[in-house]
């Protein structure tokens, strides 16, 4: 077996490695890497700053609040146009 067929069989599970498949795989890889960053952030907040679970949840909610407002504001501003 050559390297290309070995990669196709083992890594891609028999699927031809087209640019679309490689793009999808890279998206999944980046999403997985972001999970490690969030995990490190949670441990930093818990262990270094000694936050309780309630405080950690409150901070996480406050961090995501601007993105929620941005989504709602985007829908409302596009509706006016």
Secondary structure, 3 states (H helix, E strand, C coil): CCHHHHHHHHCCCCCCCCHHHHHHHHHHHHHHHHHHHHHHHHHHHHHHCCCCHHHHHHHHHHHHHHHHHHHHHHHHHHHHC
